[in-house]
Amino acid sequence: MRSFVYARPETIDGAVSEMTAEPGAAYLAGGTTQVDLMKDEVLRPVRLVDITRLPLREVWSDGDALVVGALVSMEELAGHPVVTERLPLLREALLMGATPQLRHMATMGGNLLQRTRCRYFRDPSVPCNKREPGAGCGAIDGFHRTHAVLGTSAHCIATHPSDAAVALLALGAEVRVRGGEGERVVPLTDFYRLPGSTPHVETVLEHGELITHLEIPLLPRGARSGYLKVRDRASYEFALASVAAALVVEDGTIRRAHLALGGLGTVPWRVPRAEELLRDAAPGEESFAAAADAALAGAVARPDNGFKIELGRRAVVRMLSTLAKES
């Protein structure tokens, strides 16, 4: 690990000022991934701005939404009574996302910004456009069994690792961001950037901007929701494919549908076309299969990861079928 300057501001504006004053600075919260990447010299910040003292640890209800401070831990949010009662898919995604030790440390803002687990990104001895723009993508012609089939480019096929982001995307969550120019609100659907030719630019955040809160719309009472995670082992492994879904069923008809995929895309992947096909349809094998086909439309397979397309389809059908059976 290289040496760095350490700052621990007491205010949000102070943190933003510390960051914007140094182009090579980075925020530090739970650090559950960031510190490892610094040890491996994948990340080399010259200044760390520790934000753990900032007043961003509260959770409160605001009408039909839950507002969550960016420093609330995964464990705290998973145990919140409103999440347990109204947002089961988010609770399940949080609990499946990491060990209890990590959930107690990892923050919700940091979870949204966690870096890919691609082995090429995490090994400075091999090429990676995400780590070093223009170096090439070692995964395309290398080991890519766990890599993305949606949203890929000739420059990057790495998957986004967050489970919680998939559930939040399905719910239509937004993030509040504070920067040198003030505050703005960004829908999570617009927050992540596809790799294209610039895979090192992962979000719409400008340097110095800080996620301060998440705004999570509550599902209507009576909605059925859940999170399905398919992985190589059951104990705290990253997803090969995951599905966050919610259905509102009235009089034998789906009135509202939320659907997002994880483990399959270079970013958390919401599928509005599949949601449209589900609305006003009768829950059943035919409508669920059509939604699954729409969800995986445009997927691009490579020699070792083509199985993920069919795996993703089956995961969608299974999740929706499980929700449809709920009383």
N, C-alpha and C positions, 0 to 999 in steps of 0.2 A: 504494500500500500504506500502511495506517495504522500508526502506531507501536504497539509492544507491549513488554511486559516479557519478558525471556528468562531461563529457568532451565535448568540442566543438572545434575540430581541424579545421584548415584552409585549409588543403591539403588532397588529397586522400591518399597519402602515410602515412600521419599522422593519419588519421582515421583508416587505416588498422593496423598500429602499436599499436594504443590504444586498438583495439579489440584483436589482437593476444596476447597481454601481459596479458590478463585476460580471462580465460576460461568461466567465468560467465558473460561476457559482451554482450551487444546487441546494434545494430544500432538503431537510432531513426531518422525518417524523419517526415512525416505528423502526425504519431501517432494516426490516427483516430480509429484504432482497438487496437493497442498495449497498449495504456494508459488504456483503459477499462480493458484489460486482467490483467494488473498490479494491478489495483484497486481491482480486484476480486481474486488476488493472484494465478491466473493461470500461469502467467509469473512472474518470480522473478529474474530479472537481478541484479547483484551487481554493474554493471557499465553501464551507458547509454552513448553511443557515438553519439552525435548529429551531423548529417551530413548536416544540412540545409545550411551551409555556403559554401559547396563545389561547384566548378564550373561545375555543372551537370544539368543546366537548359536550354540548347540550343537544338534547333531542326533544322536539315539541311538535304538537299537532297544530296545523294551520288550516282550518277548514277541512277540505277533503284531501289534504296532503300531510305528509310527515316531513319535517325539516330536520336534517341531521348534520351536526357539525363535522367538519372534515377530519377532526382528530378523535372522533368516537371510534372505539375499537370494533373489529368484526364481532367479537364475543359480546360486547355490550349491546350492539344492535340486534344480534340474533336473539338475545334474551329480552328485548323490549316487548312489553305486553301488546302494543299495537301491531308490531311485526308478527308476533305469534298469532294474533287473532285475525288480522286483515291481510297479511302478506306472507302466507306460508311458503310460496315459491322463493322469496328472498331469504327467509330463515333457513330453508333447506340448502340453498346455494351457499350461504355463509358457513354453515356447519360442515358441508362437504368440501369446502375450499382449502382447509388447512387443519393442522393439529391444534388442540386446545392451547398449547404454549404459544404458537404463532398467532392464533386468533386473539389472544390477550394483548399482544404487542402491535399487530398490524392495524393500521388506521384505514378508515373508509376512503379518504382521499388518496392515500398511498395505494390502496388496492386497485383503484381505477387506473393508476399510472404505473403499475408494475410492468416490468420488462419481460420480453419473451423468454421462454425456457429453451429456445433453439440452441443446440450444442455449438453451432457455428458462431452464433452471437457471443456466447460465453467463453469462447476459446480464442484468445488474441493471436494464436499461431496460425489460424486458418482464415480465409477470406469471408467477409460479411459486410454487405452494403449498409446494413442497419448500424453497425458499429463504426465502420470506416467507409464513408460514401465513395463509390467508384471502385471498391476493392473486388467486387464480384460476389456472387451468392454460392457458397459451397454446398448448400443443401440441394440445389436443383439437380446436380449430377452426383450428389453424395447420398447420405442416409436421410431419407425424408418420409419414413413411414408415418410419423406422427404429425406431419406438416399439413398446411392448409390446402383446401380444395376450392375455397370461395374467396374472392377478392385478391387473388394472387397477381403477380406481375413477373416479368422477366428478371426483375431485380430482387425479389423477396417472396418467399412462401412460408414465412414463420407465422405461427398461430399466436393469438393473444391468449394469455393464460388465465385471466380472471373469471371465476364463476359468478361472483356477485355482480359484475358488470353486465353479464348476460341477463340476469333476473331484473336488474335495474333498467336495462334497455327495453325489455318486454313490457315493463310497467310505464314506460314513457317518462322516466326521471329526467331532471335537469340539474345542472351544476351551477352554483354561483361562484363567480371568479372575481378576485380583486387584483388589480394591477396598477401600474403607474398612471394610467388614464382613467382610473375609477373602477366601478363594478359593472359587470355584465352577467347575463344569464344565458347559458348555452344548453340547448337540448342535447341529451346524450346521443341522440341519433346524428347530431352534427359534430360531436366532440372528437371522434376518432377519424384519422385520415387513412385512406387506403395507401398501400406502399407506392404504387405507381413507379416513377423513376426516383423518388426521394423517400425510401423506406426509413431513413433516420429521422424524419419528421412524422411523429406518431400521433400528435393531437393538434388542435387548433390553438393551444395555449402559446402566447408570446412569452419570451424570456422575462422572468420576474413575476408573471401572473401566478396567483395562488388560488387553488380551490379552497373556498371557505365553508360551503354548505352544499348538501344535496337536498333537492326537493323531490319527494317520492309520492306520486299520486296513490291514494288508497283504492284498492279494489272495492267494488260495491259489496255490501253484505250478501252472503249467499253465493258469491263467486267461488268457483272451484279452481285451485291453482296448485302447481307443483314444479319441482325441478328434478329432471332425470339426468344422471351423469354416468356415461359409459366409459370405463377405463380398464387398463390392463390388470390392475389389482384394486381391491376395494379400499385399501387403507391409504388415503391421502395421496393419490396419484392425480396427475393432470388429465383432463378429459381427452379422449379420442373423439367423442361427440357428446354434446349435452343439449338439453332442451329445457327452456323456461316457458311455461305456458299457463294461461288462465282462460277460463270459459265462463260466461254467464249464460245459463240455459233456462229458458222459460217456455212452458207448454210444449216441450219436446223440440224446441228450436234454439239454435245458438244465436243469441242476440248480440254477443260481444266476444271478441277473441283477441288474445295477446300471445305472440309467439316470437321467440328469439333463440338463436343457436350459438353454442360455444364449441371450441375444439375443432371447428371446421373452417373458420375464416381467419383472415389476417387481422380482423377486428371483430369484436362482438357483433353478431349478425342478426339484425331484425328482418323479418320477411313480411312486409305489408301485403304482398299479393296473396300469400297463404292466409293471412288474416281476413282478407276480403272474401276469399272462397269459403271460409268457414261461417262468416256472418250470414244469418238467415237460412243456413243449411241445417238439416237434421243430423244430429251426431250419429256417426256410424262409419263403417269401414270405407265406403265410397268417398265420403267427404274428407275423411282423414287421409286417405291415400292421395287424393287430389291436392290437399294442402301440403303433404310431404313432397310430392313432385315439384310443386311450385317453390317450396323452401329450398330445394337443392338445384333448382334451375340455374344453369350457367356454371355449375361446378366443373372444375378442370382437374382431371386425375393425372398423376405421374406414375411411373412403373410400380412404386411400392406403396402408394397411399390410395389407390383407386377404391379399395374396400370401404373407405370412409364415406363414400357417396351413398352406397346402399345402407351402411350402418346409420348414417344420418337420417335417411328416409324411415328406416324401421324405428329409430328412436322417436321421431315425431309421431308416428302412428301409435306407438306404445304409450307415450305420454298422454296424448289426446284420448286414447281409449281408456286409460286409467281414470282420467278426470270425468269422462262421460259415465263411468260406472258409479261414481260417488253419489250418495243419496243426498 
